[in-house]
Amino acid sequence: MNPSVAVLNPILIDQYKDVREASEKICEPLEVEDYVLQPIADVSPPKWHLGHTTWFFETFILLKHLKGYEAFNPHYNFVFNSYYESVGARVIRVNRGNLSRPTVTQVYEYRRHVDLEMKRFLTSTLLDRDLKNLILLGLNHEQQHQELLLCDIKYILGNNPLFPVYNISPKVLVSPKPISTIQIPEGIYKIGNSDTDSFSFDNERGRHKVHLQEFSIASELVSNADYLEFIEDGGYADFVYWHADGWEWVKKNEIMAPLYWHKVDGEWYNYSLNGFQAIDPEEPVCHVSYYEAFAYASWKGTRLPTEAEWEVASDYFDWGKRWEWTESAYLPYPGFKKEEGAIGEYNGKFMVSQMVLRGASEVTPKDHSRNTYRNFFYPSARWQFTGIRIILNP
């Protein structure tokens, strides 16, 4: 290790402690039965998230860099590996909910063990830059799973016929803002992350120039009231607004409204983490797929922004309430290069058949958002907290 790039770790120790505690705080309202369910392939059981994020630190930090460390349970690599082909075999994603063992108690014991060993490691080791960055990747990886935890918990509870309340929090009343037009002139702009002093994922690095035509973008997200007009105007029944794949998805799955929306006695309700409630017309629409976002924009006679347009304009509007679908396919930036080894599998191998989302959402962890962050999902995904912002002069 080169002492010239070694760093002391007290801030990193505090970061580690805060992130790890936040994951368990999310799970506090759950009953033990809630920890093990997997209603669909996209949703992982909460106990799996807790185990997988722990496995990440054990596999990539402790086993490789802490002398004499032995795996807590050698079988856990098979159980908690997510998609890292180079790390070994793993449970197929759709089968995560079939695992009664390890138990919830055993998963928490696993977390305690790894946390103690990580504390010992961080208090006794001078980290070079690469190792520090790897630990920061692990922390940001866990924050990604904290957001997924809340998405998955909502799906688990929202598909229970009793519509259980996850957490009752006071509703913050915010006066709706009128939609204004944000005008961006034609020009050459730079996008991508160039901040070498703070964390970023490899897929957002490589700041580069883009040429944009003049465009206008809405200052506010599409609201429930706005989206309801699309529904009531037959938007889900007219193929003219949809991609061919989107139209097949609508017909095959009998989609008639955003996820968690239910029509009861002629009125629209939705399931939220606070329980089953009437639709708030002023809230930004949530849990829509890219297919639905595209169809809504098409119905309005416009389109979604590209990710470059979104990033350039993002300094001029408030973002962070919903992940916002863009019109951009998830592709590498110029000069992108996958890192060597298993960490190279983190983002690069998913750059096909997915669409980019920008911003953040109400369940994104604090300090885990930036306007260069590139989230990505398949066009049909909608269990994430996704919303819509539109271009105003297509």
N, C-alpha and C positions, 0 to 999 in steps of 0.2 A: 504493500500500500504506500502511496506517495504521501508523506506527511504534509507536503505543501498544499494539498487539496483536502486534507482531513478537516472535519468540522466537529464541534461539540454538539451534543444532542438534547439539551433540556427542552427546547421549544418543540422538537420532534416528538419527545416523550409525551408532552402535554397534548400534542395533536393526536397521537396514537390513542391515548386514553380517552379523549373527547369523542373521537370517531367511533371507537369500539363501544363506548357506553351509549352513544346515540342509537346504534342498531338495536340494542336490547331495550332501550326506552320505547322504541316503536312497537315492540312486541308485548309490552306490559299489559295492554287491554285485552290480550287474547286469552281464550281458554285453551287448555292443552289440546283439545280436539282440533282447534283451528290451525295448529302448527303443521298438520300432516296432510292437508287436503291439496289436491291438484286437479281442479275442474277441467282445465284445458292444457294443451301442450305449452302454450306461452306462459302459463302461470306456474311458478315453482312453489312448493310448500315453504312456509316461513322458516321451519327448522333447517331446510336445505340451504337457504340463504345464509343463515347464521353459521352453518358448518362450512359452506363453500368459501366465504370470506376469510374464515379462520385457516382453512386449507391453503389459501393463497399465501399467507404469511409463513406458514410452516414449510410449504414446498419450495418457495422461491427465496426465502430469507434464512430460516433456521436450519433446514437440512443442508443448504449449500454453504452457509457462512458462519454457523455457530459450531465450533469444534466439539465433537462428542455428542451432538444432539441426535436423538433417535426419534422416529415418528411415534406420536402418541398411540396410534393404532395403524399398522401398515395397510389395513383394508380400507381405511378412509380415503386413500387416494382414488380408489375405484368408485367410491360413493360420492365424493364431493368434487372431483374433477368435472369441469363444465364442458369445455370444447377443445382442450389442449391435446391435440393428437400426439405431440412429441413427449408428453408426460406419461402416457400410458392409456390403457383401456379405462372405460368409465360406464356408469349406468346410463342407458339411453334416456334422453331428456323426458320423454313422455312417461317414463317409469319412475320418476322421482317420488311420485305420490304413493307408490306401492311399497315403500320402505318403512316398515314399522320400527326397524332398528337401523341405526342407533336411535335410542329414545330421545325425547326432548331433553330430559335430564342429562343424558350422556353427551349431547351436543353442547350443552352449557358447561359441562365438565371439560370438554375439549377446548372450549373458548378460554376457560380459566387457566388451563395448563399452558396454552400457547401464549396468552397474555403475560403470564409470569416469566416465561422464557424470553419473550420479546423485550420485556422490561430489563431483564438481566443482560440481554444482548445490547440494548441501547445505552445502558449505563456503564458498559465495560468496553465498548468498541468505538474507535475512531472511524468514521465513515468516509470513504472517498466519495467523489461526486456521483459516480455511477450507482453505488449502493444506496446513497441517500435518495437518488431519483427513483430507484426501484421501490424503496419504502413509500415514497410519496405516491407512486403509482398504486401500490397496495391500498393506501388510504383513500385515494380517489376512486379506486375500484370498489371499495366498501361503500363509499357515498353513493355511487351509482346503484348499488344493490339496496341501499336504504330507500331510494326512490322506487325501485322495483318492488321492494317489500310492501310499501304502501299501495302501489298499484295492484299487487297480487292479493293483499289482504282485502282490498275493496272488492275485487272480483270474487273472492271466496265468500265474503259476507253478502255481497250484492246479488249472488245467485242462490242464496238461502231463502226459501219462501217466507221466513220470519223477518227478513231484512234487519238483522241485528245492528244495533248502534255500536260503532267502533269507539267513537270518542265524541263527547258533546263539548263543542267549543263555541264561545259567543260569536255570533255573526257580526262581522265588521260592516257597518253600513257606509257605503261609499256612493256619493252622488254620481250618476252616470255622466260621462263626458260626451259632448256632441262629437261626432266624427268629423275631423278636419282633414284636409288634403296636405300631405307632405310631398313637396315637389323636389325631385333630385335632377339636376341638370346633366346633360350628356357629358361624358368625360372619361378619363383614365383614372381608375381608383386602385387602391391596394387592399387586399383582403388576406386573412390568415393571421396566425399568431406569430409574433416576432419577439415576445417578451421572454428572454432567456433567464430572468431572475425569478420567475414564478412558474408553477406547474402548468403544463398543457399536455394534451394527448397528441400522439404522433400524427394523427389524421388532420389536425388543425394547424400544424406547423408548415412552414414554407410560405412565408408571405410573398404574394405575387400580384402582378398588375392584371386588371381586367378592364375591358372597355364596355361601358354601359350606355345604352341609349337613354334619352330623357324619359323619366317615368314619374308617376305619382302613386303614393301608397297610403292606405288608410291609417289614420293615427290610432284607431282603436280596433280591437278584435271583434269579430262577428259575434253578436249576442244570441242568447236563446230566442229572443223575440224575432230577431232577423232570421234565424234558421227555421223557426216555426213557420214563417211565411213560405219558405221553400217547401216545407212538408205539405202545408195546406194547399199549395198551388200544384200539387201532384208531382213534386220533384223526384220522388222515389218510383214513380210509375211511368216516367217518360224517358226512354233510352237516349234521347237526343242530347242529354246533358252529360252522359257517362262515357268513359272509356269502355271498350268492348269487355275487357277483363272486369272492370267495375260493375258493368251491367250483369254479367254472369254471376258475380259475387252477390249482388242484390237479389237476383232471382233464386239462386241456389240456397241462400241463407234466410230468405224472406225478411230482408232488412227493410224497416219502415221508419226508423228514427235512430238517433244516437244511442250508443250503449247505455244501459241503465234507465232509459226513458220507458214509461208505462202510461198507457191511456186508461184512466179509470173514470167511468160515468161521464165520459166526454171531456175530461180534463187531463192535462198532462202532468205527470209526477216523475221524479227521478230518485234513484238511490244515491245518497251521498254518505260520506263517512260519519255524518251526524244522523243517519237514518233515512227513512222514506219521507220525502217532502215534495210539496208542489214545486213545479219549475219556477225558478226566479227569472223573469223575462230579461232582467238587466245584466245577469251574469254572462260572461263569455261562454259560448257553447263549448262543450267538453266531450271527450271520448268519441271523436269522429275519426274515421279512417282517411287516408289520402284520397281514396276513391270518392268519399263523400265531400271532402274539401274541394276537390277538383269539380265535382258536379255542382256544388253550390256556386262556386265562382263562375262556372259556365252558365248557370241559370241567371246570374247577375249580369251576364254579358262581359265578363272580364276573366281574369286568371289569377293564379297564385304568384307571389314573387319568386324569383330565383334566389338561391342562397346568397349570391353575390349582392343582388339588390337588397335583400333583407339586411345583410351585414352593414352595407354602406348607409342605409337609412336608419339603422337601429339607434343611432345617437339622437334621433329626433322624436322617438316615441318611447313610451313605457313598455317594457317587455318583462316577462317572468311569471305571468299568470297561467299561461298554457304553453306547451311545446307547440310551435307553429310549423305546419307543413309548408314545404317549399316545392317549387316546380323543378328541383334539381335532383338528378340521380346521384346516389352515393358513389363517388369516384375519387381516385387519388388526386391530390394537388400536384402541380409540377414539381418534380424532384423528390416526390415521396419515395422512401425506401424502408422496407420492413426491417425491423431489428432482428438480430440473429437469435436463434433459439426459440423457446416457447413464447417468450414475450412478443415476438414478432407476429404471433397469431392473434394478438389482442384486437386489432382493428382491420388490418390489411386484407385478410382473407374474406371479409364480409363485403368487399366493395363490388357487389354485383346484385342486381334485382331489388335494391332497396332505395328508399327515398330519404332525403335529408330533412331533418327538422331543426329549427333554430330556437334559441331563447332558453327558457326554463319553465318550471311550473310551480304551483303552490306546494307541491311535495318534494321539490328539489331541495337538498340540504343547503343550509346557509354556507356561503362562500364556495359554492360548487357551480357557479354559473359565470359565464362571460360571453360576450357577443361573438366570439370566434368558435365557440363550442359547436361541434357537429354531431348531433344525435342522428340515429338512422334506424328505420324500421321498414318492414315489408308494407306494401300499399294497403293491405287489409287490416293491419294492426290498429286497434282502437282501445285497448285496455289501459294504455298509457294516458296521461292527462294532456290530450292533444286538442288543439283549436285551430282557428282560421283567421288569417289576415289577408286582405285582397289588394290587388293593384286597382287603381281607380281610372287609369286611362290606357287600356290595352291597345 
